[in-house]
Each structure stands twice: as structure tokens, then as C-alpha cells.
Amino acid sequence: SESAQTFPVRHPDGFSSHRPDNLVPAAPQPPRRSRDHNWKQLGTTECSTSCGKGSQFPIFRCVHRNTHEEVPESYCDSSMKPTPEE
């Protein structure tokens, strides 16, 4: 009978009234920021050498989604910033 009691926990109906209450306060903030501001590649670094094999990396900046105006990086979600690849 104990195992039968644990199975209903898996049903969404049993948790639908509890889980959203816990998730709602934390979830809206990052999506709001990412909706208004996004990371955008605004060029690349200079090549590290003028001849032969060198390195060059993309430059990502936080910009307003509609105006594409550069804004402070704190406006964007730092966990969503792309990793600059050589």
C-alpha cells in the first residue's frame, strides 16, 4: 500500500497547485530581461598576428532587443552570454 501511495505524486494534477506557486516568483525575472535585452555579436577582435596562424574572437555585447542600442551587461542574463570561440 505504501508504493501505491507514492504513484499519485507523479500525476501533474497532484502538484499543479503547488509547483507553480514555487516557480512563479523566480521565473518571470530572467525572461523579462532576456525579452528586452539580448546578447549580440558586434564584430570580432583583431587577429593576434598579421601573418600566419593567429587568433580572433567574436565580441558579444548586451543590446536592447528592438533598438539594438548597446546597454550595460547587467541588463542581459549573464548565463545566456555566448562563449567566444576562436
C-alpha positions as CSV (number, residue, x, y, z in Angstrom):
1,S,0.0,0.0,0.0
2,E,3.0,2.3,0.6
3,S,4.1,2.1,-3.1
4,A,0.5,2.8,-4.3
5,Q,0.6,6.0,-2.3
6,T,3.8,7.2,-4.0
7,F,2.5,6.8,-7.5
8,P,-0.2,9.6,-7.4
9,V,2.7,12.0,-6.6
10,R,3.7,11.6,-10.3
11,H,0.4,12.9,-11.6
12,P,0.5,16.5,-12.7
13,D,-2.9,17.2,-11.1
14,G,-1.4,16.4,-7.6
15,F,1.3,19.1,-8.0
16,S,-0.2,21.6,-10.3
17,S,-1.5,23.7,-7.5
18,H,1.9,23.6,-5.6
19,R,4.7,23.7,-8.1
20,P,3.6,26.9,-10.0
21,D,3.4,28.8,-6.7
22,N,7.1,28.0,-6.0
23,L,8.2,28.7,-9.6
24,V,6.2,31.8,-10.4
25,P,8.2,34.3,-8.3
26,A,11.6,33.2,-9.7
27,A,10.7,32.5,-13.3
28,P,9.4,35.9,-14.6
29,Q,12.6,37.9,-13.9
30,P,15.1,36.4,-16.2
31,P,12.6,36.0,-19.1
32,R,11.7,39.7,-18.7
33,R,15.3,40.7,-19.0
34,S,16.0,38.5,-22.0
35,R,12.9,39.7,-23.8
36,D,14.0,43.3,-23.6
37,H,17.8,42.8,-24.0
38,N,19.8,40.2,-25.9
39,W,23.4,39.3,-26.4
40,K,24.5,40.2,-29.9
41,Q,27.8,39.8,-31.8
42,L,29.1,43.2,-32.6
43,G,32.3,42.3,-34.5
44,T,35.4,40.5,-33.7
45,T,38.7,41.1,-32.0
46,E,41.8,42.0,-34.1
47,C,43.7,39.0,-35.3
48,S,46.6,38.2,-32.9
49,T,49.1,38.1,-35.8
50,S,49.5,40.0,-39.1
51,C,50.8,36.9,-40.9
52,G,50.5,33.2,-40.3
53,K,48.2,31.5,-37.8
54,G,46.6,33.8,-35.4
55,S,43.5,34.0,-33.1
56,Q,40.4,36.1,-33.5
57,F,37.3,36.0,-31.2
58,P,33.7,37.3,-31.6
59,I,32.8,40.3,-29.4
60,F,29.4,40.0,-27.7
61,R,27.5,42.9,-26.2
62,C,24.2,43.4,-24.4
63,V,21.8,45.3,-26.6
64,H,18.1,46.4,-26.5
65,R,16.1,43.9,-28.5
66,N,14.2,46.5,-30.5
67,T,16.6,49.4,-30.9
68,H,19.8,47.3,-30.9
69,E,21.3,50.0,-28.7
70,E,24.2,48.8,-26.5
71,V,23.3,48.8,-22.8
72,P,25.2,47.7,-19.6
73,E,25.9,43.9,-19.5
74,S,23.8,43.7,-16.3
75,Y,20.7,44.2,-18.4
76,C,21.3,40.8,-20.0
77,D,21.3,37.4,-18.4
78,S,25.0,36.5,-17.9
79,S,24.3,32.8,-18.1
80,M,23.0,33.2,-21.6
81,K,26.1,35.1,-22.9
82,P,27.6,33.1,-25.8
83,T,31.1,31.7,-25.2
84,P,33.6,33.5,-27.6
85,E,35.0,30.8,-29.8
86,E,38.3,31.2,-31.7
